[in-house]
Amino acid sequence: MPNKRELPSVFKGLRLPVVGSPLFIVSNPELVIAQCCAGIVGSFPALNAREKDGDPIALEAWLKQITEALDAWNQANPDKPAAPYAVNQIVHRSNTRLERDLEICARWNVPIWITSLGAREEVNDAAHSCGGIALHDIINNTFAKKAISKGADGLIAVAAGAGGHAGPQSPFALVQEIREWFDGPLLLSGSIATGGAVLAAQAMGADLAYIGSPFIATNEANAMPAYKQMIADSGAEDIVLSSLFTGISGNYLKPSIAAAGMDPDALESADAKSMSFAEGSSKPKAWSQVWGAGQGIGAVKSVGPARALVDKLDREYREARSALCS
């Protein structure tokens, strides 16, 4: 059953113990606002907010839009306040925007900071400077210990089957090893697409579930209609793990790879040294329509509003709890 550990106050009052994970390109203010107003943490990668030379800074505009929308929701719905939001910072050394984006997020008092691809003390310090908490995503126990030693408040265990840059380990093994020494906030990512899976994540020791791929197939998501429909039409057998597209192993939709003229069953490998975020993306434009997804998408049957997806997760979660209690 759900754990009794005391979580940071920012997570109290959530409708469900769920964080909508930051989706490259896909996550935008509309999706974040819909997730938060539905009662779960919404998030987006800072690098998704891009502007052309000479234009106002898009990240500022996004944070203003989200902040004002959630404030308006809370005023209109005092009995059902919105959940907090999170911003994902790619801390890889090639991210030339990092210093600027940290300053902007600190100024806007971002409540939850998610860091990826490197544990850096100055990023955690920036989160703490405005009263925020820092969660670092990791794929093994070694990286988990390093993240906490650098000042992260919590961990996101990215296990096998996750969309995007997935880890290789079973969630059972990964959570078990982390819980041997860490009693702080722990989120689990990897094929979680139903309310029952959210409860299972808690049963094995995680505090919250980290859900991404199902939200690609929502009306608010910034994804091509064909991408959304492919999520709804596909299952675990339609996912392939490859390092070709970014230099780091990730899970992708086989049909999108085939549509790009490649054999999804005979992909070459790429070295991690090829990864660069100097221009906001490590993904070459030639592969912009090779689409990522996790193995849990078999639970997604149609495209619809983000709120409807959260309603479904909530219903399934409560049904699963009831079934176990009986």
C-alpha positions in Angstrom: 0.0 0.0 0.0 1.1 3.6 -0.3 4.2 4.5 1.8 4.0 6.5 5.0 7.2 8.5 4.4 6.9 12.2 5.0 7.1 13.9 1.6 8.1 17.6 1.0 5.1 19.9 1.3 5.1 20.6 -2.4 3.7 17.1 -3.0 0.9 17.3 -0.4 -2.6 17.7 -1.8 -2.0 16.0 -5.1 -5.0 14.2 -6.4 -2.8 11.3 -7.5 0.9 10.5 -6.6 1.9 11.3 -10.2 4.3 13.6 -12.0 3.8 14.1 -15.7 7.3 13.8 -17.0 8.9 16.5 -19.2 8.6 15.5 -22.8 11.0 16.9 -25.4 9.2 19.1 -27.8 5.8 17.7 -26.7 5.4 19.4 -23.3 4.1 22.9 -23.6 2.2 25.4 -21.3 -1.2 24.1 -22.4 -0.3 20.5 -21.4 1.4 21.6 -18.1 -1.6 23.7 -17.1 -4.1 20.9 -18.0 -2.1 18.4 -15.9 -1.8 20.7 -12.9 -5.4 21.7 -13.0 -6.4 18.0 -13.1 -4.4 17.4 -9.9 -1.0 16.0 -10.9 2.4 17.7 -11.3 2.9 19.0 -14.8 6.3 19.6 -16.3 8.3 20.7 -19.3 11.9 20.9 -20.4 13.3 24.4 -20.3 14.8 23.8 -23.7 11.3 23.4 -25.2 10.8 27.1 -24.8 12.7 28.6 -27.8 12.7 32.0 -29.4 14.2 33.3 -32.6 17.0 35.9 -32.4 15.7 39.2 -31.3 12.4 37.9 -29.9 11.4 38.0 -26.2 12.7 35.1 -24.1 10.2 32.3 -24.5 10.9 30.7 -21.2 9.8 33.9 -19.4 6.6 33.9 -21.4 5.9 30.3 -20.6 6.4 30.7 -16.9 4.2 33.8 -16.9 1.5 31.9 -18.8 1.6 28.9 -16.5 1.8 30.9 -13.3 -1.2 33.2 -14.2 -3.3 30.2 -15.4 -2.8 28.3 -12.2 -3.4 31.3 -10.1 -6.7 31.9 -12.0 -7.7 28.3 -11.5 -7.0 28.4 -7.8 -9.1 31.6 -7.4 -12.0 29.9 -9.2 -11.6 26.5 -7.6 -10.5 27.0 -4.0 -11.7 23.6 -3.0 -9.6 21.9 -5.8 -6.3 23.8 -6.1 -4.0 23.1 -8.9 -0.9 20.9 -8.4 2.5 22.6 -8.6 4.6 22.5 -11.8 8.1 21.5 -12.6 10.8 22.6 -15.0 13.4 20.2 -16.4 16.9 21.4 -16.8 19.4 19.5 -19.1 22.7 20.1 -17.2 24.9 18.5 -19.9 27.9 20.7 -20.5 26.8 21.4 -24.1 23.7 23.2 -22.9 24.8 26.8 -23.5 21.4 28.2 -22.2 21.7 26.6 -18.7 23.0 29.6 -16.8 20.4 31.9 -18.3 17.6 29.4 -17.7 18.6 28.8 -14.1 18.4 32.6 -13.4 15.0 32.8 -15.0 13.5 29.8 -13.1 14.9 31.1 -9.8 13.3 34.5 -10.4 9.9 32.9 -11.2 10.2 30.7 -8.0 9.7 27.4 -9.9 8.6 25.0 -7.2 10.1 21.7 -8.6 13.3 21.4 -10.6 14.1 18.2 -12.5 17.7 17.8 -13.6 19.0 15.4 -16.2 22.3 14.3 -17.8 24.6 15.3 -15.0 24.5 16.1 -11.3 25.7 19.7 -10.6 25.7 21.4 -7.2 25.1 24.9 -8.7 21.9 23.8 -10.2 20.6 22.3 -7.0 21.7 25.6 -5.2 19.7 27.6 -7.7 16.6 25.5 -7.0 17.1 25.9 -3.2 17.6 29.7 -3.6 14.0 30.2 -4.4 12.5 27.6 -2.1 12.3 24.9 -4.7 13.3 21.2 -4.5 15.6 19.4 -6.9 14.9 16.0 -8.3 17.6 14.2 -10.4 16.8 11.4 -12.8 19.2 8.4 -12.7 19.4 5.0 -14.2 21.5 3.1 -11.6 22.4 3.2 -7.9 25.8 4.7 -8.5 24.4 7.8 -10.2 21.7 8.0 -7.5 24.3 8.3 -4.8 26.3 10.9 -6.8 23.1 13.0 -7.2 22.3 13.0 -3.5 26.0 13.8 -2.7 25.7 16.9 -5.0 22.7 18.2 -3.1 19.6 16.8 -4.9 16.6 16.5 -2.7 15.1 13.5 -4.5 15.5 10.9 -7.2 13.7 9.8 -10.4 14.5 6.2 -11.1 14.4 5.8 -14.8 14.0 2.0 -15.3 13.7 -0.3 -18.3 10.8 0.4 -20.6 10.7 4.1 -20.1 10.2 6.5 -23.0 13.1 8.7 -24.1 16.5 8.0 -22.5 15.5 4.8 -20.7 17.7 2.9 -18.2 18.5 -0.8 -18.6 17.5 -2.0 -15.1 14.4 -3.6 -13.8 12.3 -1.2 -11.6 12.3 -3.9 -8.9 16.1 -4.0 -8.8 16.6 -0.2 -9.1 14.1 0.8 -6.4 15.3 -1.9 -4.1 18.9 -0.8 -4.2 18.1 2.9 -3.7 15.8 2.2 -0.8 18.6 0.4 1.0 20.2 3.8 1.8 17.8 6.6 0.7 14.6 7.5 2.5 13.9 10.7 0.6 11.5 11.4 -2.3 11.7 8.7 -4.9 9.8 8.7 -8.2 9.7 5.8 -10.6 9.6 5.9 -14.4 9.2 3.1 -16.8 6.1 1.7 -18.6 3.7 3.3 -16.0 0.5 4.0 -17.9 -2.4 2.8 -15.6 -3.6 3.6 -12.2 -2.7 0.0 -11.1 0.9 0.6 -12.2 1.0 3.8 -10.1 -0.1 1.8 -7.0 2.5 -0.9 -7.9 5.2 1.7 -8.0 4.3 2.7 -4.5 4.1 -0.9 -3.3 7.7 -1.5 -4.4 9.0 1.6 -2.6 8.5 4.6 -4.8 6.6 7.6 -3.5 5.3 8.9 -6.9 4.9 7.6 -10.4 6.6 9.5 -13.3 4.3 9.2 -16.4 5.2 10.5 -19.9 4.2 8.6 -23.0 0.4 8.5 -22.4 0.3 12.3 -22.3 1.7 12.4 -25.8 -1.7 11.2 -27.0 -3.6 14.1 -25.5 -5.2 17.1 -27.2 -3.0 19.6 -25.4 0.3 18.0 -26.3 2.6 19.6 -28.9 2.8 16.5 -31.1 1.9 15.8 -34.7 -1.5 14.1 -35.0 0.2 11.1 -36.6 2.5 10.8 -33.6 -0.5 10.9 -31.2 -2.4 8.3 -33.2 0.7 6.1 -33.4 0.9 6.1 -29.6 -2.8 5.0 -29.5 -2.3 2.3 -32.1 0.9 0.8 -30.8 2.0 -1.6 -28.0 5.1 -2.8 -26.3 6.2 -4.8 -29.3 6.3 -1.6 -31.4 9.1 -0.1 -29.2 12.8 -0.4 -30.1 15.7 0.6 -27.9 18.5 2.5 -29.9 21.3 4.9 -29.3 21.5 6.0 -33.0 19.3 9.1 -32.7 20.9 10.9 -29.7 24.0 8.9 -28.7 22.2 7.6 -25.6 20.0 4.5 -25.5 16.3 5.5 -25.8 13.0 3.9 -26.7 11.4 4.7 -30.0 8.3 3.8 -32.1 9.2 1.2 -34.7 6.6 2.5 -37.2 8.2 6.0 -37.1 11.6 4.6 -37.8 10.3 2.6 -40.7 8.5 5.7 -42.1 11.9 7.5 -42.0 13.3 4.8 -44.3 15.3 2.7 -41.8 15.0 -0.9 -40.7 14.1 -0.7 -37.0 15.5 -4.2 -36.5 18.9 -3.3 -37.9 19.9 0.1 -36.5 23.4 1.1 -36.0 24.7 2.5 -32.7 26.0 6.0 -31.9 28.5 7.2 -29.4 27.5 9.3 -26.4 30.1 11.9 -27.5 27.8 12.8 -30.4 25.2 14.2 -27.9 25.0 18.0 -27.9 22.5 20.5 -26.6 24.3 23.5 -27.9 21.3 24.4 -30.0 18.6 23.0 -27.7 18.5 19.5 -29.1 20.8 16.5 -29.5 18.5 15.1 -32.1 19.5 15.8 -35.8 16.7 17.4 -37.8 16.9 14.5 -40.3 15.4 12.3 -37.5 12.9 14.8 -36.2 10.0 12.5 -37.1 11.5 9.5 -35.3 9.3 9.5 -32.3 10.0 8.3 -28.7 7.7 6.3 -26.5 7.8 3.9 -23.6 6.7 0.3 -23.4 3.5 1.1 -21.5 1.6 2.6 -24.4 -0.5 -0.5 -24.9 -2.8 1.0 -22.3 -3.4 4.0 -24.5 -6.4 3.4 -26.8 -7.3 6.8 -28.1 -6.4 10.5 -28.2 -8.2 12.8 -25.8 -8.0 15.6 -23.2 -5.3 15.4 -20.6 -7.9 15.7 -17.8 -9.7 12.6 -19.1 -6.4 10.7 -18.9 -5.9 11.8 -15.3 -9.5 10.9 -14.5 -8.9 7.4 -15.9 -5.7 7.0 -13.9 -7.4 8.2 -10.7 -10.3 5.7 -11.2 -7.9 2.8 -11.9 -5.7 3.7 -8.9 -8.7 3.7 -6.5 -10.1 0.5 -8.0 -6.7 -1.2 -7.6 -6.4 -0.1 -4.0 -9.9 -1.3 -3.3 -9.2 -4.7 -4.9 -6.0 -5.2 -2.8 -7.8 -4.2 0.4 -10.6 -6.6 -0.2 
